[in-house]
Amino acid sequence: DTMRRVVRQSKFRHVFGQAVKNDQCYDDIRVSRVTWDSSFCAVNPRFVAIIVDASGGGAFLVLPLHKTGRIDKSYPTVCGHTGPVLDIDWCPHNDQVIASGSEDCTVMVWQIPENGLTLSLTEPVVVLEGHSKRVGIVAWHPTARNVLLSAGCDNAIIIWNVGTGEALINLDDMHVDMIYNVSWNRNGSLICTASKDKKVRVIDPRKQEIVAEKEKTHEGARPMRAIFLADGNIFTTGFSRMSERQLALWNPQNMEEPIALHEMDTSNGVLLPFYDPDTNIIYLCGKGDSSIRYFEITDESPYVHYLNTFSSKEPQRGMGFMPKRGLDVNKCEIARFFKLHERKCEPIIMTVPRKSDLFQDDLYPDTAGPEAALEAEEWFEGKNADPLLISLKHGYIPGKNRDLKVVKKNILDNKPAANKKSDLINAPKKAADASNPQNEAKLEEILKELRSIKDTISSQDERISKLEQQMAKIGD
């Protein structure tokens, strides 16, 4: 009640949500029916990706944002997994690269063509093998290029250098029970995890140690979530002993008592938190709910301020959350959700009503841009860096992305092991020697030249054979 009684000044008090018109939805999509509490949808300024039902394997759709309306049954999918896909995540530093985790125990990283798929994609850029059970969580590092985290039902977290296809950190002895979710902090120096043993752990992945933990973060037995906020605090959702849904705010320096703890309602859907570090707003989407509640986090009591609820008729099966650079700043749009129904995906737009048409710089502080602040090797060696920020004053224009190249160290040493447990445990725990980025760039150039020479030769070949045919005709 205290959350609602106080009327406080906030520019977000009047934020309202609106679903788009029917013709702007993505229709006739068979959304995955797998019982797994992931969001089943990932979006960026170019594409919306949705995990779908696939017979005899795992697949997800990748649609260019403008491809609204009815999606044809024969529309191509990304379908290289042999078991259902459980989680997908777009790379924050390349809008054409997406990672997927699956029941087939693998993580795959895919390069989507610039204008979307014209044929189904079955060949990933790289397959990351190291988990012994299904992989339910994939999460890219926020600031280092090509660093990807995966968590599996083997209770292990593996951090990969996607550029070399290697597992560089294997945290396989920190969790005794299923991991519900993993969240990187703002600069990617720490992760926090929520687990079935009701603990929230803060982990330094490179030192491979637990920095802080809290037992019985929420007393209830149902799944929890924990995410890092921009200031380093941790926000959790879970259930009380009486099965009421709760949200809480914690300071990792002192996890004894929460900074704030609020009870919400008695619904049983897991609350998925979506966080916007620029405005400090958290949106809570319950799986199976038909509403999105949103809260502003501030430094003053009660710290978590209820703002409003967006309600609709249909329950949500999953939810995608657009990064800030994909929003329409001219319409004062501060968030866009992609809500999954049983057979469609419906964008929902959150707006702050303003009279002026001018750019509202208080709503759009500089936000994380698409450039990586660090290379993978630098991060594994111990460097940290905050996200590189960009201004949205003139909107965001997606630039050209470089292709994801995977340079395997020495293919002969890397024969795929027949998933022997001993090999998995001995996955290299220490960072490999950093390969020199300048050499890679030179190699790139040489390969490019070789390719263009090949192209020239083949086109000349064609010309010569045509000329020969013509000469033969004249001779006849």
Secondary structure as UniProt FT lines:
FT   HELIX           2..5
FT   TURN            11..14
FT   STRAND          16..19
FT   HELIX           22..24
FT   STRAND          26..27
FT   STRAND          41..43
FT   STRAND          47..52
FT   TURN            55..56
FT   STRAND          58..64
FT   TURN            65..66
FT   STRAND          69..70
FT   TURN            73..74
FT   STRAND          78..81
FT   STRAND          85..90
FT   TURN            92..93
FT   TURN            95..96
FT   STRAND          97..102
FT   TURN            103..104
FT   STRAND          106..111
FT   TURN            114..115
FT   STRAND          126..129
FT   STRAND          135..140
FT   TURN            145..146
FT   STRAND          147..152
FT   TURN            153..154
FT   STRAND          157..161
FT   TURN            162..165
FT   STRAND          166..171
FT   STRAND          179..184
FT   TURN            186..187
FT   STRAND          191..195
FT   TURN            196..197
FT   STRAND          200..204
FT   TURN            205..208
FT   STRAND          209..214
FT   TURN            215..216
FT   STRAND          225..228
FT   TURN            230..231
FT   STRAND          234..239
FT   TURN            241..242
FT   STRAND          245..251
FT   TURN            252..253
FT   STRAND          260..263
FT   STRAND          271..276
FT   TURN            277..280
FT   STRAND          281..286
FT   TURN            287..288
FT   STRAND          291..297
FT   TURN            301..302
FT   STRAND          304..311
FT   STRAND          318..321
FT   HELIX           324..326
FT   HELIX           329..331
FT   STRAND          333..340
FT   STRAND          344..351
FT   TURN            361..363
FT   STRAND          367..368
FT   HELIX           376..380
FT   TURN            381..382
FT   STRAND          389..390
FT   TURN            393..394
FT   HELIX           411..414
FT   HELIX           421..425
FT   HELIX           437..475
//
